[in-house]
C-alpha cells in the first residue's frame, strides 16, 4: 500500500531532455526529504539530487529536483542528457535528519525505478 512509483523514463538521444516523476501512494510526501539516485550497470548506486522538506527547487548541474506536495509527486528534470546518464533512476524518501544536508542522509524507502537510456 505504501509505494513510490517512478515514471517518465525511456530512450532518448544525447542532448535531449527528460522529466522523471515520483508519485507517492499510501502516504504524503510533505514530511519527507526526497532523493533521486541512479543505478548503472557495473557501477555503484549514486545520488543524483536531493532536497529537504523546506528546500526550493534545486539545480544540480544539468539536473533539477523539485516537488509538488499537492500532487504528492517529486520530479527530476534532466537536461542535455549524455550516454553516461544511462541507468535505472530511483526515487527515495527519508525523514529529515536534525543536522547536515540531504546528501549525507540515508534514504530508507525506495521506488522500483525507471529506465533511462541515452543513446544515438
N, C-alpha and C positions, 0 to 999 in steps of 0.2 A: 504493500500500500504506500509506503514511503519510497519515493523514487525521484531521481534526477535523470532526465532524458535529454540527450543532445540531439540536435538535428542541424541540417544545413550543409553537411559535408558533400563532397563529390570530387569529380575530376575536373581540374582547371589547368589552363596553360600558364606558364611563367608570366609574371607581370599582372595577372588578373587579381581581382579582389573577391573575397568571400566573407559572409557573415554567418557565424555559428550561433545557435540558440541553445539554451539550457533551461528547461522548464521543470519546476518542482511540482510534485503532486503529493498529497497527503500531509503536507506541512507548508508553512510560509517561509519564504526566503529572508524576510526582513531582518531577523535577528542574527543572520549568519554572514560571515566573510565568505567570499567566493574566489575560487581559483580555477584557472584553466591550465591544463597540462597536456603535453604531447608525448606519446609513446611511439617511437620509430623503431623499425626492425634492427636488431643488433645494438641498440642504444638504451641507455638508462632513461627512465621517465624523467622529464624535466618540466619545471614550471615555466609557463609562458607568460602569464599575467595573473594578478590577483588584486582584490580590493576588499577593504573592510566595510563594515556596515555604514560608516559615516563618510565614505570616500566618494568623491565625484568621479565621473568618467575619467579613466586613467589611460594615458597614452604611453606605451612602452615600445619604442622603435616603430615598426610597421604595424603593430597590433594595438587595438583599443578595447579595453574591457569596460562594460557598462552593465547597468541593471535597471529593471523596471519592476519595482516591487508590486505595483498594482496588477501587473500581468504575471507575477511570480516567475519571472524569467530573467536570466542573465544572458549577455551577449559577448561574443568575441568578434570584432571587426578586423579582418586581416587584409592588408593592402600589399600590392607589389609582391605577390607570392613567388617563392623560389622553390626549386626542387627539394632543397634541404628542409623545407617546411612540411614535407610529406610525413604523414603519420596518423595515428589514431588520437583524436583530440577528446579529452575528457574534462568534464567539469566536476568540481567537488566543493563541499562546504565544511565549515567548522565554526564552532562558537569562538568569537574573537578572544584572543589572549589579553591579559592585562597589560602587557608590555611588548615592545618590538613592533615589527611590521608584518604584514601578512606573508611576505616572502620567507619569513622564518618560522611560520606556524605549520603544524601538522594537520593536514586535511583528512578527515576521517569518514566522510560519507561521499560516495562516488557514483557517477553515472556510468553507463556502459560504453560510451564513446561513440564518435562518429568519424568515419574515414575521410581524410583529406589527401588527395593525390595531386601533386603538381608536376606535370609532365607535358612535354611537347610531342 
